[in-house]
């Protein structure tokens, strides 16, 4: 036979947990898919629209730069016309460049005329005194090559400028220092929080409109400048994302100009796509709603399955432990009810079979005890008859007749099959007959006193119970010198219980031996006494007759004697048991 060990299920192996996980994931996946496709359908158009707006801002910046530079270039070409110098004196030409300087005061750092290697005229006037001779030499050398020259960005009076020069004739040059900060000033984009950065194609920083008065703004500017330098190699119009320690930014770049400058439009990502932030929040809200709804639905479905499964599992385990009263109670109308009904019918049938088997075993055991009770031990009968015969031989015919009456009454009482339950009074009457016979056989080795009140007389008791206990005290007392005093008394009486006690002053019984005697299934009387009833059989018969609450209780002190308490039901309790159906049990006990 293969025995399967019943083990508990783990958390993840239970059906309800698996169902919860499956339902939860299913609901969440459905909502996530719906939210994802909805987000994608809305995200692309919104992003494209915002990118177009960013692109238009970059185009606007480039157009502004083209306009300014074309205007300045026109002014440079105009000032480089030799006719002006032939028709105007020095004061007139100085007044002309002052007027141009005033008109372009935001875009121009200065205008000056170089003649024969020296600055002859400048606007502002004092600017000529700050121009280094090395700078003049470089301007003349670079311009003489092509007649026109653009310098690299350089600092003048803490401003980033580009020097543009054009040759008037072999002796004269007109020079403009263009203020690069003016090309990305805040007035370019009105009402928008955009930062403009201007770089050369080689990655040289030109200018920005970022306000750098605050430390954090300046640190962010430095990080942004380093990040944008890496993007200057990209040509055309492109969209990028830049991350600094101060935030995430959307960056759109363009280099569609003849100066090969790269223009960057920088804006915070949340402001670049203002509609995407609410869309993301709504998507997160939908996702959280889906999770909460999935939890609610999953818990409901899991509980719908978990509760009946738990009840069924608990009762199955109870049945496995041998609890035949286990039944499944479900208030529902589904497949679980069908399982519960089948289980209940099965357990009912099993319980009926076990009840029938138990009744059969009890009946068999009662019959065995009845046989043991009715079997008079031949050795007892032979010794008693020999003692009676000796009385006759000695001429004690009167005592002989009395002893014969006691023996006949005891034999009739022991072998009578009419009833097994008698009263305490009947048991005590036969106990006196038994004591007379034992005194005849053994003489004065024991003395017995009966101290049971008349209120105990009507108490039911199985036949030969007290006699067997007294017999046990007599035989164990034979091994001890002196007189064994045996007392049969009424210990106490309550509404439901009555207790009798048989005590002696014999040697007692060794506790280990007493335990063996009470544990062995087939325990016959070890002495050649009246019958084969032993202590365990008396205890078992009491429990089988009245219930598990009744029986024998031992108080044993070696060399001090043994006290045995007999627990019996009261007369009222026994009558109630009979009225409630116990009569069939009594008939079974009686063998009828």
VOTIMAR-928068 format. One record per residue (C-alpha): z, y, x. Coordinates in pm, whole numbers, plus 50000, padded with zeros to 5 digits. Each point is the difference from the previous one (the first is absolute). Example, Ala and Ser with C-alpha at 12.3 -4.5 7.8 and 13.67 -1.06 7.14 Angstrom:
<recs>
507804955051230499345034450137
</recs>
This chain:
<recs>
500005000050000499095034450131502745025349944498995036249987502635024850107500515027949747499895032750188500105036149884496825020549995499635029450231499355035249875496294999950087499394964949866501195007149645497375003049730501395032849865499895016450345496424989250058499045012049654501735033350064498155005150328496664989849849500385022749698501265028950210497134997850247497444995849720501125031349814500295020550319496584988750124498365008749668501505035050002499235005050369496374990249949499675023449702501715028350191497894993450310496665001849822501125030149800501175017450315496754991950179497915013349709501905033050009500695002150372496415000850125498745028849779503125020950062499834994650374496295007950015500555031849802502825011250228497984991650311497135021249869502405028849959501224995250358496434998250121499165032449822502945016950175498734988550339496515012049915501485033349892501805003250333496874991850196497975024849798502575026650069499924992550374496205001149996500075033149817502485015650240498284986750311496565010449879501355034549927501575002750344496864986450160497965026349820502345026950123499704985950354496205000349986500085035249857502275012650279497854982750265496925020149897498995021350306498695027549771503555008749900500905007650358496895020950054500605021649690503815002349998502425015150240503214982950107502165016749735497594990449725499874963950113503794999350029500295013549645497554973249880501974970650140503235015349866498485000049653498844963950035503424990450130501695016749704497724982049755500644966050167503575005950110501164965549875497174981250162499705018450332502515002950279497895025350192496475013350080499125012250345496995008950216499654987250358497785020450224499484993350368502894975250007502545022949836501215006749646498605033949911500875002649628502514979249792501505000049652502905002049990499855023950292502864985350199498624964949977497775006150303502995002450227501194964749912496774981750075500294980650324497225004750257499584962250014499235000149629497415027650045498394980850283499824967849791498555018449700497275015650211499194967350174499814979249679498045026149805497455005550272498844964049964498705001749642500755035449893502614987149748503354981950051502844985049801503214993650186502564972749941503095010249800502535018650210503095021049941500035037749999503205018249910501444967349849496914995849783497354973350020496605016650047496414991550088498065023750216496355005449895497715020650222496365011149989497995016650272498715035049923498065003550320500414990250362502935023350044501824999149669501694973949774501555004149657503024977249943501944990249683503424982350007500134981949664503464993249852499954962949905503125002849785498075022049761497504972249934502714978249835502205027049850501864994149670497675023349816497214973950019501344977649725501755020749736502784983249803499794966150175502564984050231497474988350258500345000750374496855006550204499544988050355497045008450224499084978550301497104997250236498044967650009501734991850331503395001749829501055034550119502245017349752498675033449874502175013049717501904993249679501305019249703503344981450009503005022849994501914991250317503085022249972502354971449906501004972450245499124971549763496635015749925499285003150369501034963650068497834988149713497155021550137500284983550343499954964949851497095009049775498045015350289500384968150206498904978549705496955021649925498825000150359499394962549965497775006749697497715026050160497594973650125499034990849646496865017749881499035010649650502395002949709502744973749992503274994349821503084988450191503724995749959502405013950258503694991850021502565021450179503784998850002499915027049731497764982449749496634985049910496905021849990496444997449878497515013450256496335008349944497905008850304496575015350051497935011650298496895011949820499605032350193497885011250294503025006750220500974963349984503485008249883502034975149794501705014749696502984980949856501435006649656503574986149982502044996549681503014979349897498854967549843501985006049682498265033849959496594986650101500064975249713502325015449740498954975949726500554968950209503755005050033500624998849621497594970849982502014981350263503245007949821498554987349675498804968450174503474994450144501495006049654497594974549851500914975350273503745004649945499474996749626498064968050062502794986250217502685008549743497914985549718499254969350211503714995050065500845003449630497254976249889500714975550282503744999649929499384994449629497544971850059502154984750275503105001249777498014985149714499334970150224503165001150212502554997749718498754967449841499234985250342503565008150113501524984549685497814969150030500704996350373503755004049949500084973049733497794976850206502445003550291502904993649765498254968549877499414989450361503775003250059500584976149711500975025549731498494982249703501065028049764497515023850164497675015849745497415027750024500345027849742497055024049974499245025249728496245002050037496884983349874497824990250294499434972050250503525003850139501414990949658497884968450005501444991050341503545007649882499604978549687498684971150207502875003350248502605001649721498584968949832499964981650332503605009850081501074990549648498474965650039501554995650346503395010949870499734975649710499174972050241502925009250226502375002749703498944965749881500374986350353503415016650039501164986249666498764965850101501785001950335503225012149836499804972349747499414975250279502925014050199502284999849698499074964249944500784991650361503395017449977500654982049673499244967050168502335008650292502705009949751499714968049798499864977050304503584987950044500534991550366500624961950024502555004850278502035023849777499874976049709500894970050218502975017450166501315013049669499794965649831501724984150299502835025249967500314992949626499954962550070502835004150246502035017349726499504969449779500984976350277503125020450062500984998049634499255036449913497974991449694500865032649824498745021150289497044976650028498955007249642500425037550052497854998850310497324980049821499885026249723499635027750262497184981050174498184992849674500255036549892498755012150338497114975149999499005009749647500255037050087497904995850313497234978449851499735016449657496455013249948500695019749686500875032750173500255013850350501785032849916503644996149898502965023649973502565006050271502564983249777497954967549988499535001050376503745004250060500854970349772497744977150205501325015750321503464986949909498574964749952498285002650339503175012350173502004970649855497484975450141499985016950343503835000450010499904962649927497644994650296501465023850261503555005949890501725033350064497585013350267499115028849770501505020149720498045019049741501005028849776497905014349717500595036549919497215009949763500855021749698498924988349656497635029849977497794982050254499834967449803496915008549793497955010350306496874978150045499764979650319497734971650118501634966149981501904987350311499915034050177503755003950049500494962550050497454999850288501715029550173503454984049962498624967350135498605018750302503455015350068501704966149972497694982250245499985028250258503795001849973500394963650100499235009650363503055022950018503564988550013502315010749727499515006349633496845018249894500805024949725497065005249765500075028249745497495004849717500445034949859498295026749796499175027550245498815028049772498175005949676497695028349887497735006349708497034982250159501544979150277502754974250043501204987550338501934967750070501404991150341500704966650167502095004350318501784976150230502154999450313497854974450180498205004350334497125018849843496364994850096498365011750319497785030149911496984985150177500414967349816500475018349670496795019750063498094967850067501404984249687498905029749789496555002450163498844964049976497804992949703501134964449945503765001250046501904970549856503744996649979501084990050355503084983149857500074967949800501305018349699499275000149629496245007750030497395013750238500415036849909500695021350306500935036850045496385011850024498994980549692502895015249802499005035050116496324993749917500834985949658502065031049912497135023250099497374979249818502134998449687501325035749973497865020850236499945012750359503035022349945502264969649967501064972150236502564992450270501555023650253501934986350300502915014850188500684977350292502755002750263500064970450243503354982150005501135022749717498094984749708496915006949790499715021749689497004995849771499375025349724497934988649700498085028649832499274992449634498655020049703502385008949723499784982549668498345030449838497315002550268499234963049972499705002149621497615029650035497854980250242499804971749753499095023649714497255016450212498224967550065502324982750235500304970149767496714986450124501385003150350503134981649899497934972249850498064997950324503254997650190501244973049769496814980350049499204999149628
</recs>
